[in-house]
Amino acid sequence: MSRALGFVGVLIVAAVGFYIYTKQAQSVTPAGEGVTASPRMTVDLAGVKNDLLAFANAEKQEYALEGKYLPLDDLRAKGTTLPRSQRDQFSYSAEVSETSFRVVATYSGPEVAGVPKTMSIGENMQIESQ
């Protein structure tokens, strides 16, 4: 009897673990109707988000050191380590003033459900998708 209860307990724990795993996997994939983004695109989107955070951190560091934000090319010229200006089908640009910045990643590939056309980050360090 105790072996049967032990086995049932293991099955319940495995089912709960599988449920949690599937919920976490859903939160990683892009949201949208009829998501058809490939696993490669999901990885690319995560990479773009990391790149945007790296650009924003570099801008914040520059502001802390110099009291102003700089265009990405100027940051690179100063020797700041930044991601490349393009990742697969995403290209990066920056809108900069002395007191604010916005780094934008623009998608130029074929339309895929769940892949935003633009993703951006500003001094609030929040990534926005459109």
N, C-alpha and C positions, 0 to 999 in steps of 0.2 A: 504494500500500500504506500509506504513512504517513497519508494522508487518511482511509483507512478506520479505522486504529487511533485516530486523533484523534477521529473520530466516535463510535466505540465508547467511548472514554474519556469523552466528553461525556455519552453516554447513562448510563454507570455513575455519574458524579457527579450527574446529574439524579435518578436512581433513589434514591441514598443521601440526597440532599436531600429528596426527597418522603417517604421513610420517616421521617426525623427530624421533618419537619413534621407528619406524621400522629400520631406518638407524642406530640409536644408538644400538639397539639390535643386528644388524648384526655385528657391530664393536666389540662386546663383545664375540661373538662366535668365535672359532678357524677358521682360514682361511685354505682353501684347496679345492681340487676337491671333490665333493660329500661328504661334511662334514657329518659324521655320529656320531660325538662325542655327547654324551648324555649331558643333562644339568648338571649332576653330574660331568662329566669330565671337563666341562667348569669352574665349581666352583673350582675343583681341580687345574686346570691350573692357575687360579687367585691366589689360595693359594700358589702354587709353586713360582710364581713370587714374591709374598709378602715375602715368606721365603728367596728367593735369595737376595732381597733387605735388609732384616734383617741381613743376613750373611755379606753382603757387608758393611753395616753400622757398624757392630761390628768390621770388619777388619779395616775400616777407623778410627774408634775410637781408636783401639789398636795402629795403626800407629801414630796417633796424640799423644798418651800417651807415647809409648815406642820407636817409630822410626823404627818399623819393623812389619811385618805381621806374624801371628801365625796360625798353623793348627787349625781346628775346635775343636779337642779334647783339645788342650792346652787352647783355649779360654774358653771352658766349665770348665776346671780345675781351671782357674782363677776366676770363678764365674760369667762370662758374661752370660747373659740370651740370649739363642739362641733357634730357633725352633728345633724340634726333627730331628734326622738324616735321617728320612724317612717320606714321606707323601704318603699314599696309595701305588700306584705303582711307585712312584718316590723315588730315593735314592740320597743323597747328598754326594759330596766329594769335597775336596779342593786341589788345586795345589798352593803351597805357596813358595815364596822366601822372602828374607828380603825386597825387593823393589817392589814386585808385587804379585798379587794373582788372582786366578780364581776359583770361586765356581761353580760346575757343578751339575745339576739335571739330572739324567738319568732315562728314562722311561723303565720299564721292563715288562709291561703288553702286552696284545695282540695288534697287529697293528690296529690302528684306524686312519682313515683319519682325518687330521687336528690336530693330536697330535704329537708334535715333539719328536724325540728320545732323544735329549738332549737340555737343556736350560742352559745358563751359564751367569755369570756376573763377571766383573773384576773391576779394580780400576777406570775405566771410568764410572762405574755405569750404563752401558747400558746392557739390557738383550738381548742375542742373542739366536736364536732358530735354530736347525738343524734337 
